Amino acid sequence: MPPTLGNGKICYIEIPATDVARSADFYQRVFGWNIRQRGDGSTSFDDGVNEVSGTWVVGCPPATQPGLLVYIMVDSVAATLELIIANGGEVEQLIGADAPEITARFRDPAGNVIGIYQHPA
């Protein structure tokens, strides 16, 4: 199914990486993103619901301090933190800091700080 099209929709993200293959593997294992090669040879991704795509870029500093902060929706923040650690990421902010919202933040293999969000049951 093609992604939803519409004015104002976030559609594409460039994620800084020091090792594109390592970053792609991390996001595929942790979030189930579809990893693919574009026509120009770049490694790209489609998110878990095929709504946002993007690529990893080298030569761009990682977003190590939250400024613009992207959150990835997950079924379970607790289970996802376990996957993040098991796949080379680090926990930056534990569950509970944004209560009553169920969130946490992590650092990916390149050092980018990203949030995760669990919709309340």
C-alpha positions as CSV (number, residue, x, y, z in Angstrom):
1,M,0.0,0.0,0.0
2,P,1.5,3.4,-0.9
3,P,2.0,6.0,1.8
4,T,-0.6,8.6,2.5
5,L,0.0,11.8,0.5
6,G,-0.9,15.2,1.9
7,N,0.1,18.8,2.4
8,G,2.1,19.1,5.6
9,K,2.8,15.4,6.1
10,I,6.3,14.4,7.3
11,C,7.5,12.1,4.6
12,Y,11.3,11.8,4.5
13,I,14.1,11.8,7.1
14,E,17.9,11.9,6.7
15,I,19.6,10.3,9.7
16,P,23.3,11.0,10.3
17,A,25.4,7.8,10.4
18,T,29.0,7.0,10.9
19,D,28.5,3.5,9.5
20,V,25.5,3.2,7.2
21,A,25.3,-0.6,7.3
22,R,25.5,-0.7,11.1
23,S,22.7,2.0,11.4
24,A,20.5,0.2,8.9
25,D,20.9,-3.1,10.7
26,F,20.1,-1.4,14.0
27,Y,16.9,0.2,12.8
28,Q,15.8,-3.0,11.0
29,R,16.4,-5.2,14.0
30,V,14.9,-2.8,16.6
31,F,11.9,-1.3,14.7
32,G,11.4,-3.7,11.8
33,W,12.1,-1.0,9.1
34,N,12.3,-2.2,5.5
35,I,15.9,-1.5,4.3
36,R,16.4,-1.1,0.6
37,Q,18.9,0.2,-2.0
38,R,17.9,3.2,-4.0
39,G,18.8,3.5,-7.7
40,D,21.8,5.7,-6.8
41,G,23.1,3.0,-4.5
42,S,22.2,4.7,-1.2
43,T,20.8,2.6,1.6
44,S,17.3,3.8,2.4
45,F,14.4,2.8,4.7
46,D,10.7,2.7,5.0
47,D,9.2,2.9,8.5
48,G,7.1,0.1,10.0
49,V,3.9,1.3,8.5
50,N,5.2,2.5,5.1
51,E,4.4,6.1,5.8
52,V,7.9,7.7,6.2
53,S,11.0,6.9,4.2
54,G,14.5,8.2,4.4
55,T,18.2,7.4,4.3
56,W,21.3,7.5,6.4
57,V,23.9,10.2,5.5
58,V,27.6,10.3,6.3
59,G,29.5,13.5,6.8
60,C,26.7,15.1,8.8
61,P,27.2,15.4,12.6
62,P,24.9,13.2,14.7
63,A,22.0,14.9,16.6
64,T,23.5,14.2,20.0
65,Q,21.5,16.8,21.9
66,P,17.7,17.0,21.6
67,G,16.7,20.0,19.6
68,L,14.3,18.8,16.9
69,L,13.4,15.4,18.5
70,V,11.7,12.7,16.5
71,Y,9.7,10.0,18.3
72,I,9.1,6.5,16.9
73,M,5.9,4.8,17.9
74,V,6.3,1.3,19.4
75,D,4.0,-1.3,20.9
76,S,6.1,-1.4,24.1
77,V,8.7,1.1,25.2
78,A,10.1,-1.3,27.8
79,A,10.5,-4.1,25.3
80,T,12.0,-1.7,22.7
81,L,14.6,-0.4,25.2
82,E,15.7,-4.0,25.6
83,L,16.1,-4.4,21.8
84,I,17.9,-1.1,21.6
85,I,20.5,-2.2,24.2
86,A,20.8,-5.7,22.6
87,N,21.6,-4.1,19.3
88,G,24.2,-1.5,20.3
89,G,22.1,1.5,21.3
90,E,22.1,3.2,24.6
91,V,19.3,4.5,26.8
92,E,19.4,8.3,27.1
93,Q,16.2,8.9,29.1
94,L,14.3,6.2,31.0
95,I,10.5,5.6,31.0
96,G,8.6,8.0,33.3
97,A,10.4,11.3,32.6
98,D,7.5,12.5,30.5
99,A,4.7,10.9,32.6
100,P,1.8,10.4,32.1
101,E,3.1,9.8,28.5
102,I,4.9,6.5,28.0
103,T,8.2,7.6,26.4
104,A,11.9,7.1,26.6
105,R,14.9,8.3,24.6
106,F,17.9,6.4,23.1
107,R,21.1,6.9,21.3
108,D,21.5,5.0,18.1
109,P,24.9,3.6,17.0
110,A,25.9,7.0,15.5
111,G,25.0,8.8,18.7
112,N,21.7,10.4,17.5
113,V,19.1,11.0,20.2
114,I,15.7,9.6,19.2
115,G,12.5,9.2,21.3
116,I,10.2,6.3,21.5
117,Y,6.5,6.6,22.3
118,Q,3.9,4.0,23.4
119,H,0.3,4.8,22.9
120,P,-1.7,4.2,26.1
121,A,-3.8,1.0,26.1
